[in-house]
Every structure is written in structure tokens, then in C-alpha cells.
Amino acid sequence: MIGLNTLPPAYTASRPVHDWLRPIAVYPHPGPLTPLLEETLDGLLGAFAALGHTVQAAPDAETRAVLTTARYDQVMNWRRSLMFTGRIQLKLDHSPTAYTLVHMTPAEFDAMHGHFAAALARQPLDHADFTFEGMSPEAPNVLIEQGLRGGPILSLLRLLQSRTKCIHILLVVGEDKPQRIYHFDLVGAYPTSDAALGEAAFYADTALRIATYESTREITRHQVLEPPIPRVVWDGLTTPAAMARAGRELGERNFFTEMIRIADLVPVPAITESIASQYSEGCFVTYEPALEGLLATVTGSARPVDKGNITERDLAVIVGVRPDGEGAQVRHVTDKQNDPPSSEAVEMMDMDSHLPRVAWGGAHVPVLRSKLHGHRGVRAFNPARVDYVPLDSPYFHFLVSCATEAQARGIKQAFARAESLLTPDDARPLCFTILPGHGVVIAEKWVQGKAPFELIWGAMDSGDLVIDNLVPQGPLAYRPGDDGRMHLEFPLTQ
């Protein structure tokens, strides 16, 4: 167990950590340094040691995280990137997660952030504002899309990830002393550690965020069960067409964010095991009684998937969770392309396990019919029609990543507390939770005469559920508004 007793009581009282947090081994492998980066790295390593983690003099089989540094204004060659070639450089049999510390002064940060803010506000948009050395010709489109989706901070995030050839970046902003650290990751999260916490708590907060990520594991080792589903059975189902319609309806409402392709950002000749060549954002599933399982969109890391225009080849069948929890159980369909389901397959299936089942069309089905996940926020909702169920408190302070057992557990626990689901005849047909730094999970119950997901897109149209581009990066609250809806409160502490 980590040594939380070393932290100031005021800090631990306001920021509960996950009870599954465990000690990790960290190896420092600095690159270019500024005096501030040197001080930050020393403070961070001291915090790791004080919390009971191992700071290594040399990497070995136990190394989970490697801390390095880079300049924000220089383009790193991918061959020097610890994310791409760390296993070779460090002579390891595995690839530890690389975290790159990058220093910007407040003036430099404001200038870059201001550049993107002005560029995104320009009409028409000028691709020259988003063209930078060392990036692919298609990169301006990505920086524009990301900025329009999440604001100028997201454009800056993708630029720094491209320059440093690293996904996990600790952007340290400060002149002589660090003022704050932004934590950047794959899905575009940017929570901060604030030096106003006090020196010890500031570095501990940074270390705890890294330890949280490294204490989780991916659960995407899906298991194929026999026998396959006969083609004649598949052709008799109505849910594949309903899924295709739902994709179109949600796409028309701009719910799905664009897929990120690594080659569209940086010219890297070979993608290693450290990262997929692309990843799609979001997934959706619906229950099919005839199969006693979920029809789900397939993973976007295997090949590009346009969630707004899916066909049967973009669908997988999930029928359970592996006994060891390492992935989902799936069944293939005869004479159909069968790619693995979305990386959120386990959480989409497992969240039903603590919820009641209801009678529907002669079958006994989960109370939840359809589930939708996307990298969006919810700005407002009608509490008479929509139930908000928050995650446990630690998830708002120490964010977890997608496709992990930690996220699946948090979502499952949240929905298991939903009054609208525990009481199936509750008048609220929709329920959602927010994943800070990541997005939203929305679920709907069974309602006569409604197609899968129709309640969700109908709520978007009526204003019962107001989707927002911005995803909260930490603790959040919804407050009653004059219009009878609950509104997301800003500003939010992170």
C-alpha cells in the first residue's frame, strides 16, 4: 500500500485515492533539461519515494513508468522516442509507459494557447495557422477538428504529442518555479496538478496520477466462444439494421468525434506495439434477446470505423465476460467479417450484472436496452426524464483510462446505484454518468414502440439531454436552472 500518511491531511481529505492503488517502479531517463524541469523531476521522484514507490537507478523487468524530458519547440525523431523505441533503448523485454516532461513559461503557454484560440475563431479557418514543422500534411485537419471539439488546449495537446512523439505528457508551466502541470493522454484529457496545493501535495498529486494510470490494466483479451451464430439466425435479426440506423441518427447529431490516425499527425514509418495506428472515439451497444447478448460496434484500433455509417461488418456479438475478467466473451457469425468488439466491451456487458432484469416480448432481458459511449460531455439534462449517476469520488480526482478494468469497475458501480434502474418502472428512461477527462456513458431502458437508441437521440432533440463538446476534467456538479433542467456548474476544480 502507498504511504498516504506522508501527505498533508487537508489534501487527503479533499482528494480520496482509489483503494486499488499499488506501488510501482519508476525509472528516470531525462533528455533536455531546464532548471525548472530538473527541479520538477527531482520533486516528482522524491514524491514517488515518499509514497512508497520504487525509484530505480536502472530499468528492469519491474519498470512500469519511465520519466523523460523534451523541449516543446523541437521535433523529436521517432527513433529517439521512448514510446516507440524505449524497449530497445533501455534493453528491456517489455515497453514501460513513457512520460515526457515538457517545460513552457507562462508567456510561452499563453502565446501558444492564444495562437490556437485566435486561429479557431477565424472565419474562414486558415490551414496555415495549424501547419507546423515535422507534422504530416493532414495534421492541420486534425488540429482543427480537435480544437473545435475541445478548445485550443486540445490543439496544443496534439501538437506537443506530435513533437515529442509521446502520448503521456506532463506539461509543466512556470517561470522559475512550476505553477501547474497538465496531464495529457491519448483520449485528450488535460487535468492539472496545481502548485497552490503546496510543494509536497503538488508533487504527490502528480505522482498519484501517474501511479493511478499504472495501477490499472487493459481488459481487451477477448475470448471467442463456440459455436458460431448461423448466418440464417443473423439474417433474421432486426437489431443489426437498428444499430446502423442509430449510427446514422447519432452521426447526424454530431455525437461521434473523428477518428485519430497517427499517420495524419506525424510521418512515422512503422507503428510499434506501443500504440495502434489509429483509434476511434466512442462505441454503442444494444441487447439482442435472441442471442442473449449485446450487438456492439467493433474496435477502431483494428481498422478505421465510421460510427456514423456502420454496416454489419462493423458489428460484434458480446455474450459475457471472461471468468478472469481479462476481456469479453464473443461469438462470431458464420460468413461475416468478425473483428473484435470495442475496447469498452467488458464495461458495456458487465454493467448489467448488478442490475435487475425485466420481461420484454416473452424474454427476460437486462433492464438496460442500449448503451452509448462518446468523448462528449453533458451540459444540462431534464431530471424528470434523465437520471445522473456519478462515479465514486476517487474517479474525479485521479482519472483512469479507457479499456481498463478500473474504468469498467467504476461504471458498473455507478449504474448499480441508479434509482431509475433499480426500480424498473421509474419514469426516467435514460441514465448517464460522466467519465472525467474521457467522456460520457448514456443508457436507455426498454420502452414500447421505440427503436434502440431512439430515446437517446430523441432526448438530444428535445433538450432533455444537452450534449456538450467539452468534457469535465475533474470534480463536477449539476445545479438546478430556471428552466427546470440541471446545468453543469462552471468553473470546476480539477
Secondary structure as the mmCIF struct_conf table of DSSP 4:
data_model
#
loop_
_struct_conf.conf_type_id
_struct_conf.id
_struct_conf.beg_label_comp_id
_struct_conf.beg_label_asym_id
_struct_conf.beg_label_seq_id
_struct_conf.end_label_comp_id
_struct_conf.end_label_asym_id
_struct_conf.end_label_seq_id
HELX_RH_3T_P HELX_RH_3T_P1 LEU A 4 THR A 6
BEND BEND1 LEU A 7 LEU A 7
HELX_RH_AL_P HELX_RH_AL_P1 PRO A 9 SER A 14
BEND BEND2 ARG A 15 ARG A 15
HELX_LH_PP_P HELX_LH_PP_P1 PRO A 16 HIS A 18
TURN_TY1_P TURN_TY1_P1 ASP A 19 TRP A 20
STRN STRN1 ALA A 25 PRO A 28
BEND BEND3 PRO A 32 PRO A 32
HELX_RH_AL_P HELX_RH_AL_P2 PRO A 35 ALA A 50
TURN_TY1_P TURN_TY1_P2 LEU A 51 GLY A 52
HELX_LH_PP_P HELX_LH_PP_P2 HIS A 53 HIS A 53
STRN STRN2 THR A 54 VAL A 55
HELX_LH_PP_P HELX_LH_PP_P3 GLN A 56 GLN A 56
BEND BEND4 ALA A 57 ALA A 58
TURN_TY1_P TURN_TY1_P3 ALA A 61 GLU A 62
STRN STRN3 THR A 63 ALA A 70
TURN_TY1_P TURN_TY1_P4 TYR A 72 ASP A 73
BEND BEND5 GLN A 74 GLN A 74
HELX_LH_PP_P HELX_LH_PP_P4 VAL A 75 ASN A 77
HELX_RH_3T_P HELX_RH_3T_P2 TRP A 78 ARG A 80
HELX_RH_AL_P HELX_RH_AL_P3 LEU A 82 GLN A 89
TURN_TY1_P TURN_TY1_P5 LEU A 90 LYS A 91
BEND BEND6 ASP A 93 HIS A 94
HELX_LH_PP_P HELX_LH_PP_P5 PRO A 96 PRO A 96
STRN STRN4 THR A 97 MET A 104
HELX_RH_AL_P HELX_RH_AL_P4 PRO A 106 ALA A 121
BEND BEND7 ARG A 122 PRO A 124
HELX_RH_3T_P HELX_RH_3T_P3 HIS A 127 PHE A 130
TURN_TY1_P TURN_TY1_P6 GLU A 133 GLY A 134
BEND BEND8 MET A 135 MET A 135
TURN_TY1_P TURN_TY1_P7 PRO A 137 GLU A 138
HELX_RH_AL_P HELX_RH_AL_P5 ALA A 139 GLY A 150
HELX_RH_AL_P HELX_RH_AL_P6 PRO A 152 THR A 164
TURN_TY1_P TURN_TY1_P8 LYS A 165 LYS A 165
BEND BEND9 ILE A 167 ILE A 167
STRN STRN5 HIS A 168 GLY A 174
BEND BEND10 GLU A 175 LYS A 177
STRN STRN6 PRO A 178 PHE A 184
TURN_TY1_P TURN_TY1_P9 LEU A 186 VAL A 187
STRN STRN7 THR A 192 ASP A 194
HELX_RH_3T_P HELX_RH_3T_P4 ALA A 195 LEU A 197
HELX_RH_AL_P HELX_RH_AL_P7 GLU A 199 GLU A 214
TURN_TY1_P TURN_TY1_P10 SER A 215 SER A 215
STRN STRN8 GLU A 218 GLU A 218
STRN STRN9 GLN A 223 ILE A 229
HELX_LH_PP_P HELX_LH_PP_P6 PRO A 230 PRO A 230
HELX_RH_AL_P HELX_RH_AL_P8 ARG A 231 ASP A 235
TURN_TY1_P TURN_TY1_P11 GLY A 236 GLY A 236
BEND BEND11 THR A 238 THR A 238
HELX_RH_AL_P HELX_RH_AL_P9 THR A 239 GLU A 252
TURN_TY1_P TURN_TY1_P12 ARG A 253 ASN A 254
BEND BEND12 PHE A 256 PHE A 256
HELX_LH_PP_P HELX_LH_PP_P7 THR A 257 MET A 259
STRN STRN10 ILE A 260 ARG A 261
HELX_RH_AL_P HELX_RH_AL_P10 ILE A 262 LEU A 265
BEND BEND13 VAL A 266 VAL A 266
BEND BEND14 PRO A 269 PRO A 269
TURN_TY1_P TURN_TY1_P13 GLU A 273 SER A 274
BEND BEND15 ILE A 275 ILE A 275
BEND BEND16 SER A 277 SER A 277
STRN STRN11 GLN A 278 TYR A 279
STRN STRN12 CYS A 283 GLU A 288
TURN_TY1_P TURN_TY1_P14 PRO A 289 GLU A 292
STRN STRN13 GLY A 293 THR A 297
STRN STRN14 VAL A 298 VAL A 298
HELX_LH_PP_P HELX_LH_PP_P8 THR A 299 THR A 299
TURN_TY1_P TURN_TY1_P15 GLY A 300 ALA A 302
BEND BEND17 ARG A 303 ARG A 303
TURN_TY1_P TURN_TY1_P16 LYS A 307 GLY A 308
BEND BEND18 ASN A 309 ASN A 309
HELX_RH_3T_P HELX_RH_3T_P5 GLU A 312 ASP A 314
STRN STRN15 LEU A 315 VAL A 321
TURN_TY1_P TURN_TY1_P17 PRO A 323 ASP A 324
BEND BEND19 GLY A 325 GLY A 327
STRN STRN16 ALA A 328 VAL A 333
TURN_TY1_P TURN_TY1_P18 THR A 334 ASP A 335
BEND BEND20 LYS A 336 LYS A 336
HELX_LH_PP_P HELX_LH_PP_P9 ASP A 339 PRO A 340
STRN STRN17 PRO A 341 PRO A 341
HELX_LH_PP_P HELX_LH_PP_P10 SER A 342 SER A 342
TURN_TY1_P TURN_TY1_P19 SER A 343 GLU A 344
HELX_RH_AL_P HELX_RH_AL_P11 ALA A 345 ASP A 350
TURN_TY1_P TURN_TY1_P20 MET A 351 HIS A 354
BEND BEND21 LEU A 355 LEU A 355
STRN STRN18 ARG A 357 TRP A 360
TURN_TY1_P TURN_TY1_P21 GLY A 361 GLY A 362
STRN STRN19 ALA A 363 PRO A 366
BEND BEND22 VAL A 367 VAL A 367
STRN STRN20 LEU A 368 GLY A 374
BEND BEND23 HIS A 375 HIS A 375
STRN STRN21 GLY A 377 PHE A 381
TURN_TY1_P TURN_TY1_P22 PRO A 383 ARG A 385
STRN STRN22 VAL A 386 TYR A 388
HELX_LH_PP_P HELX_LH_PP_P11 PRO A 390 ASP A 392
TURN_TY1_P TURN_TY1_P23 SER A 393 SER A 393
HELX_RH_AL_P HELX_RH_AL_P12 PRO A 394 HIS A 397
BEND BEND24 PHE A 398 PHE A 398
TURN_TY1_P TURN_TY1_P24 CYS A 402 ALA A 403
STRN STRN23 THR A 404 THR A 404
HELX_RH_AL_P HELX_RH_AL_P13 GLU A 405 PHE A 415
TURN_TY1_P TURN_TY1_P25 ALA A 416 ARG A 417
HELX_RH_AL_P HELX_RH_AL_P14 GLU A 419 LEU A 422
BEND BEND25 THR A 423 THR A 423
TURN_TY1_P TURN_TY1_P26 PRO A 424 ASP A 425
BEND BEND26 ALA A 427 ALA A 427
STRN STRN24 LEU A 430 LEU A 435
TURN_TY1_P TURN_TY1_P27 PRO A 436 HIS A 438
STRN STRN25 GLY A 439 LYS A 445
TURN_TY1_P TURN_TY1_P28 GLN A 448 GLY A 449
TURN_TY1_P TURN_TY1_P29 PRO A 452 PHE A 453
HELX_RH_AL_P HELX_RH_AL_P15 GLU A 454 SER A 462
TURN_TY1_P TURN_TY1_P30 GLY A 463 GLY A 463
BEND BEND27 ASP A 464 ASP A 464
STRN STRN26 LEU A 465 ASP A 468
BEND BEND28 ASN A 469 ASN A 469
BEND BEND29 GLY A 474 GLY A 474
STRN STRN27 TYR A 478 PRO A 480
TURN_TY1_P TURN_TY1_P31 ASP A 482 ASP A 483
BEND BEND30 GLY A 484 ARG A 485
STRN STRN28 MET A 486 LEU A 488
BEND BEND31 PHE A 490 PRO A 491
#
